[in-house]
Amino acid sequence: MIKYQDFAPRITKGGTFLGPAKYESFSDVVSVANQWIENSTIQVMNVETIVLPDSLESTSDGVYGVAIGNGFYPVMVSQGLTINCFQCVRVWYRE
């Protein structure tokens, strides 16, 4: 059976009314994905970079967020509606 695991930037410092939260860099996300692959007994089929909306309910550990800048992107959906998105790593594998 083919499965996938997503790895998104984790929050490193919570935001306040004075400023947005801070998040891991994309290279940190890649490192976390590499560690997971090394420690798993899986057959990796593909690794890709994807952009996911901030409304996503789950990632590799459930701790993530969105801010403009620092690797996060506002994506225009339609009729002027903007959804904040973030770059993450998706690993496709077989067990």
Buried (B, 14 or more C-beta within 10 A) or exposed (E): EEEEBBBBBBBEEEEEEEEBBBBBEBEBBBBBBBEBBEEEEBEEEEBEEEEBEBEBEEBBEEEBBBBEEBBBEEEEEEEEEEBBBBBBBBBBBEE
